[in-house]
Amino acid sequence: MRLSSSLPRAALPSVFLWLTLLACGAPDPEAERPEALADEPPAAPAAAPLVSARPDAGVSLPRPPGALGPSHVEVHGSVPLSPDALAEFMRTEDCAACHQEIAASWASSAHARSSFDNPFYRASIERFRAARGEEASRFCAGCHDPALLLSGVIDQPTIPADERASAGIPCRLCHGVTEARADGNGSYVWSAEPIPLPDPADPVQVAAHRARVGTDVLRSTVLCGSCHRSFAGHEIGSPHHFNGIDDLGAFGTSAFGGAHGDSLEADVEPSTCRGCHMQREPATHDMAADNGSVPSHRFAGAHLSLTTDPAQHAAVRARLQDVVRIDIPAGSVDGRRRLPLEGSPARSGSRVTLDVVIRNLGVGHRFPGGTRDLQDTFVELRIVDAAGALVAEAGTQHAESGDDPTAFGLRAVPLDAQALPEELHDVHDFVVAGFDRSLAARDATVVRYEVTLPELSRAAWPLRVEALLRHRRHLHGVLAHRLRGVAHRGRAGVPRPLARWRGPVHARAHHQPRAGRGVLRCGQHRASGGGRRHRAPRRALLRPRSRAVPRAARALGRRARQPGRGSTGLGCRRQPAKARGHPSAAGTGGRRSGPHRRSPA
């Protein structure tokens, strides 16, 4: 039996509900308030106007790009750089001589593989260059390929296969920035002045070096936001302004960024980009160490596909641990609302609904963030009987096929000029946003699953419900397209469970139990941490699929699947009896007609 959601899928932590017929898990303790993620409070604004370290106040439009447009990068000095200056810009060995552990961490980070040695990015920019021309690809190079941009090589028809195309974001880029704006598309000012390398034994030289590379802007959220915010516009041939990634804006309007206007919470400790993504780590041989630690230069976020370094994988998993929670606090049996589900009577043939709640507790911007149209975060839901046999499922085929219509996903979908979903991240084809199901910081969404239980014997009880949130960095179809014939590192196509919540079985039967009858028994689930106001669009997620989903589908020009013979209701359908081992659960199940979309081929 396939069980589908009335809304998108979810995946991250995993939740187990138990039925006696549905016996739910043990009490879900109140989620602890996330500890302060910052290693230091946000720096006060500098008195001198030399460095712009705070986002623009009020409403403003991005400043027009300069000489390196459509990138917004500005350079104090002459460009293109001379061969010697370019070689110095890319050379990380100079820094590693005194900062071994920082350099080793950076070498495994996504920043070190942001350019043409990243197969996902390479495929994307090559398609962009073919559609918009070489000079327009400066739009990408300001943040992904600074060596190619500053050398002028990005304007050439063919990118040479040398170190310039694999330099990534070297040390001298961030540590050479003197000013940053909140506009995005590389809205920073970089100084071409050489960085003096000190004699470690000379305190005066060391102090001068630190003053040169440790400016206030280096510790600001705006420096990160100058590249982690992007937009398309007339500069690259787009018909109008289109907002792309915007982790800076999402952070600035969150409680973690100090804003509480759209939240009922007042106990969230403000943080910074560095507080989450550059948490201090032990360092014993690094000259920048302070009390035996340095800010991590792994920049751990959600990338696992660009390296096989176990330490980098461990840092990414630690960063994602417990930042999002999935829970099943409520539901209904045979139309009767149960909050909580404790003690509700149920039997074979009962119509059971499960309201799965997904909460973004610890991510300071939207989850998933970054290029939200490429993220593949989805929910797998299973109902199994006492022997472990599968009774119903939803989203379980998505990891392999990438096209499971019963899976709910947290992602955004842009539309092209034909109002079709643009699923290959061809930025030059983005016209308007279709929908965005990612979660704002400290926000929540509700996904309703519904199923009619098949005929089950007494031995089948209790039933167990498992909800698992899974994540991988790229969609299945994008993976197949991007990696075709391109070598890559890591485990790019394997979605990983981010967290899991389990509870013991609390099952009890009626005084005179009959075959296929039991009592719905759940632990107490206390919703905590999601103090954001639930406006009408959120409440709409609780409406029946017959009202909410077809209306949204029509708005996108897509066809909603209508239940046919053998359907068990809202997106649920029965599989052939032999496939599930339940002779009484026979039926037929047709698949939904897929949306008309661009093929990854």
N, C-alpha and C positions, 0 to 999 in steps of 0.2 A: 504494500500500500504506500503510495506516495503522498506525503503531507506537505502542503505548500502554505506560504505565508500570505497574509493579506497585504503585506508591505514588503520592503526589501529584506534581504537576509541579514543576519548579524553574525559575528563570530569573534571572539577574543577570549574572554574567560569562558569557561564552560560551566553549564548549570545542569544539575541532575535533579529531576523531580521524580517522585515515586508515587505510584498508584497502588492501591490495594485492589483495587483496580488501579488506580493511578496513585501510588504512594509517593509522596513528595519527600524531599530531603529535610535534613535537620535544620534547626534555626540558622538563619543566615545572620551572623553577628553584624552589628552596624559597622559599615565600612569606616575604617579609621580615616580621619582627615589627613590628606597628604601632607607630609612634612614639607617645610620650606625647601624648594628645589634649588634655590640660589646659593652659591657659595659666598655671595656678598650682596648687600642691598644695592639697588640701582644707584649708579653714581650721580652725584649732583651735577647740574649743568655747569659747564666751564664758564668762568667769568669772561674770559677772552672769546671773541667771536671767531677765532681762527678755526675752531673745530665745531661743526654742527653735529651735536650728539643726541638730539631729540627730534621726534617726528614733527612735521609741520603742524602748527595749531590751526584749527578751523578747517574750512573747506578750501582746497586748492587743486589746481591741475598740475601735472608734471611739467617741469621746465623743458623746453624744446632741446633735443639732443645737439651736441656740438660737432666738432670736427670728425669724431669717430662714429657719428650717427649711422644707423639708427640706435646703436648702443649709446647709453648716456654717460659712458666713461669719459673723464677729463684727465689730462696729464699736465703736470707742471714740469715742463722740459720738452725736448724735441722728440717727435716720433716721425717715422719709425725709428726704433732703437738701433744703434750701431750693433754690429755682430758681437763686439766685446761686451757691451751693455746688456744685450739680450742673453748672452751666455751667463753673465753674472746674475741676471734676474731669475734664470731657471735653476741655478746651481744651489741645491739644498745641502750639499756636502759641507759647505762653509759653516752652515748653522749646526749641522750634526756634530761637528767637532767639539762643541761645548754643550749641545743639547741632544745627547744621544737618544734619550727615552722619548722626548717630544717628537723628534724626527722619525723614530721607529713607529710611534702611534700614528702620526700623519700618513706614513707610507701605506698603511692599511685602510685609510679612510676613503670615503667617497670623494673628498676634495682632491685626493691625489690621482683619481681616475675620472676626472670630470670631462676630459677632452675626447679625442678620436680613439683612444684606447678603451673607451666605454662603448660597448657594442650597441646599447640602447640609444645613447645619445648620437652616436655616429650615424645610425640609420635614420634618425630623425632629422639631423642637420643636412644630410645629403639629400633627402627629399625636399627640404626647405630650400636648399641652394638650387636644386633643379627647377623649382617652381618660381622662386623670387630673384635668383641671381646671387653671385658671389658677394657683392658689396652689401646686400641686404643681410647676409649671414653674420655681419658684425653684431646684429641684434642678439644673437646667441653667444658670440665669442666674448663679449664683455664680462660674462660670468663663467663661462665654461672653458674658453680658450684664450686667456689673456696673453700668452706668449705669441699666439698667431695674430691676435689683434694688434699688439704693440710692435710687432715686426712687419706688419702689412701683408703677411703671407695669407691671411684669411681672404684677401681680395683676389687671390690667384685662382684660376680655374681648377687646378689640381693641388691638393694638399699633400706635401711631401711626407713620406713615411719615416720621419725622424723624430728626434726628441722634442722638437717644437710642437708636434701634434700629440704628445703624451706628457707634457709638463704639468698638466693639471693646474691647480691653484697653489703655486709655490709660496714659500715663506715670505718672500719679499713683496708679494702682492698685498696681503692684509696688513703686514707690518710696515708697508710703505704708504698706506692711505692716510691722507691728512684731513680729509673732509668727506662726509657722507650725507646724503639726503634721503628722505623717505619715498622718493618718487618710484624707484625700482628700475629694472632693466640695466643694472650696473651703474646706479647713480652715485658714484664715488669719485673722488679726486685722488689720483696717485702721483706721488713725487718720483721723478726719475733720478733724483740726487742719489749718489751711492750711499749705502748704509755702512758706516765705519765699523770694521771688525776689530774688537779690542784685544789687547794683551790681557789675559785673565789676571795677571799679577799687577796690573796698573789700575788702581781704583778710579782714577780720573777718566781713563778710557772706557772703563766698564760703565761709569755713570753716564757718559756721553752716549754710549751705545743704547743704554736703557731708555734714555730720554728720546732718542730717535725712533725706537721701535715700539715703545710702550705709551703711545699717546692716548688721550681720553677716548677718542673715537674708536680705538681698538676694543674698548670695553663697553661700547654702546650697542643697543639693540638695532640702531639705524644702520650700522655697518653690515650686520647680517641681513637686515631688511632690504638693503640696496640691491641685493641679488635674489633674496627670497621673497620678492614681490615683482611681478611682471605684468605686462599688458601689451596687447597688440593695437595697432592703429594705422593711420595713413602712411607712416614711415615704412612699413613693410607691405603695403598694398592692401591692407584690410579696409573694408568700407567704413568702419567707425571704430571707436574705442571699445576694446573688449578686455575686461579684467581677467587675468590669469591666476597664477599662484599668488597668494597674499597671506603668508603666515605672519607677516608683520602687522597687518591690519587686524587679523583675527586675534593676535596676542594683545594688541593695544586696547581692544574692546572687551577683553576678558578680565575676570577677577585677578588672574595671575599678573596681568599688566597693570593692575591698580584701578580698573574700572568696575563699578558695581551698579551702574545705572540699569542694567537689564538682568540683575540677579538678586535673589532674596538672601544671599549669603553675605556674611561679613567676616568670616573667619578664615578666608583663604589668604595665605601668606604670599605677598607679591614676589615675583621672581624675575629673571632675565633670561635671554637666550643662552647665555653662558652658564647660568645656574642649572639648566637642564642638560644642555648638550656639551658642556665642558666642565663637568664636575671633576673635582680634584682626584688625582690618582697617585699612588706611591711612586716616588722617584728617588733613587739613591745616588746616581752619578750625573745628574743634570744640574748645571750651574744655575738654572732658574728656580731650583727647588726651594721652597719655603717650608720649613719644618718637615722636610722629607716628602713633600708632594708638589705636584705641578698641575695646572689646569689641563685636563685631557684634550689632546688634539686628535682624538678619534672621531669627534663630532657625531657621536652615536645617534642615529635616528631610526631609519627603517630599512637601510640597505644591507642585504646579506649576499647579494649576487655578484659583487665586484671583487671579492677577496675570499680566500680560504683560511685566513688567519683565525685560529680558534679564539684568540683574545679579542679580536674585533667582533666576532659572532657573539661572544659572551657579553661584551659591552652593549651590543644592540639589544640582546634579549633582556638584559638587566634594565635597560632604559624603558622597554615596553612592559615590564612586569607590573601588573596591577594598576595600570593607568586607565584601563577601561574595564567595566564590569558588566556582565550579562546575568540576568536574574529572571525568575518566573514567579512574580509575587501574587498573581491573580489569574482567574479564568472562570469558566462556567461549565456546568454539566447539565445537559438536556435543557438548556436555556435559562437555568437558574444561576445567577451571578454568585461567585464565591470569592470573597476577599477576607481572609486568605482561603485557600482551597481545603483547609483542614476539615476532615470529617464529612465530606460531601459523599452521598451514596452514588454509586455508579455500577454499571453492568455492561455485558456485551450488548452492542448496538447503541450505547449512549453516545450522544453528540458532545464531544469535549473540545473546548477552546482553551488555548494557552496564550496568555499575554506575556511576551518576552520583552523585557526592558533592557536596553543597552544604554549605559551611562559613560560619558567621558569625564573621568574624575581627575586625571593627572596630566593631561596634555594641555599645554598653555595656549594652543591654537586649535584649529579644527582637526578632528581625527576622522579618517586619515588626512594628513596634510600634504604639503608640496603640490605635485601634479596630481590633483585628486581624480582626474579622468583616467589615470593609468593605474591607480591603486586597486588591488583586488582583495578586499576585506569582506568576508561573507560568513553567514551563519549556517552551520550544519545542525539539524535537529533529528533525533532518533527516538522512537519509542520501542523498547524491547520488553519481552516478558521475563518471567522469573528464571527461565532457562537461558536467557540471552538471545532468543530468536527475535528477529526483526519483525515488528508489527506495523510500523509506519515510519516514514522518513521524509526529509525535505533538505535540499541543498547538498546531498551527499555525492552527487555526480559532478559537481562544479569543479572540484580540484583537478579532475582528469580531463573533462570535456570543455570547461569554461563556458558552457551554454546550458546550464541546468535551469529550466524555467521556474523551479520551485525554490530557488536559492534567493535569499535577500542579501543585497550588497550595500555597503557604505561607500559610495563614490559619487562623482559628479559626471555628467554627460553633456558636452557641448554639441551644438548642431551646426551643420554646414549650410550653404546657401540654399540647398534643396530641403532644408528642415529635416535632414537625416542625421542620425547619431554619427559623430566623427570619433572613431574608436582607435585610430592609429596615432593620435597626438600630432596630427598635421596642423600646427599652429596657424599656418597661412590659410587654412580653410575654416577656422573658427569664426562664426558669425554671431551666435547668440547662445546663451546658456539654456540647456534643456531642463535639467533638474540637478539638484545638489542634495544628496542624502548623507553627506558627512556631518559629524556632530561638532557643534561649537563647544568650547571649553566649559565644563561643568553643566553641559546640557544632556538631554536624554531623548530617546525615541522609543516607541512601542511598536512591536510587530505582533500581529495576531495570527496564530496558527489554529486550524480547526480540522477535526477528523471525526468520523463515525467509527467507533471501535468495532472490529469484526467479532464474530462469535468465538469466544475463548473458553477453554475448559477451566475448571477450578484450579488446576495445577499451574495455569499460566500466570496467576496473580502472585505477587504484585507486579505491576508494570513499572518500568523505569523510563523517565524522560531525560535525555541528555541534550543540552544546547551548548554548542561549541563555536566560539568566534575564532576564525582563522584569517591569516593575513599573508600575502606575498606582494612584493613590490610592483609587479607588472601583471596585467591581465593576460590570461592564457593565450588569446589570439595575438596579442602584441608580442608575447614571448616567441611564438612560432614565427612571426614575421621578422622581428628584429634579429633573432639569432640564426636565421637561415644562412649558413655558410660563414658565420662569424664566430671566431673562438671567443670564449668567455670564461670567467672565473666563477667559482662559488656554485651555489645551488639555486639557480635563478628561478626554476619552475616549481619549486616545492613549497606550497603554502604551509605555514607553521602555526600551531596553536599558540596564542599569546598568553593565555591564562586559563585557569580552570577552577570552577567552584563545585564542590561535591558535598553531599550530605548523606547520612546513614538512612536506611529504610525504617520508616515508622508506619507499619501496616497493621491493620486490624480488620477482621471480618465482622459481618452481622452476627447476632447471637445464633441464628440458624442459617449459616451460609448456604447458598445454592450455587450450582455451577455457573461460572461466568458472572458472579456478582460480588462486589466488594465495597469498601468505603474509601473515598478519596482522602488521603492522609498526607498532609504537607507540613513541613517545618515552618516556623514563623520567618517571614522574609521582611526585614525592615529596610525600606528604601531610605538611603542617606546620601548626602553629598550632592544630590541633584536638585539644588534649590532654585534653579532657574524657572521663571514663570512659563507655564505651558500655554501658549497662545492657541488660537483656533486651528492653525495648520497642524499643530501637534495633536490636538484632540481628534482631528480628522483621521488620524492613523487608526483610530479605534472603530471607525465605521466599517460596516460589512464590505467585503470585497466587491459585491455586486454594485455598490454605489461609488466607492472611492476609486478603485483601480481602473475600470473601463473609462471613467471620465478623464483620468490622468493619461491613459493610453491614447484616447482620442486626441487629446491636446498635442501629443507628440506624433500623431499620424500613425500610431501603431495599433494593432489589433489585439484586444484582450482575448485570452482563451476562454471559451464558454464551456462549462461542464457538460460532458456528454455521457453516453451510457457507460456505466461502471464508475462514474465520478462519485467521490464521497463528499462532495461539497466544495467549499471555497478552496480551490486549487488542489484539493486532495483527490487522488485517484488510486484505485486498487490495481496492483500488479497481478499477473496470473498466479493462481493458487500455488502451483508447484514452486514458483520462485521464492515464496515466503514461508512455505511449510505450514500454511493454515488452510486446510481443505474447505472451510466454510467461507473463506474470504475471496472466493473466485470473482473475477470480473475482468473487464477490459480497460485499458488505459491508453488514451491517445495523447500525443504530445502537442503542446501549443505551437501554433504557427509562429515561427520566429519573426522578429521585426525585420523590416526592410532596411538593411544597413550595409555599409560598405564592407566588403570582404577583406580579411587580413592578407589574402593572397596577393 
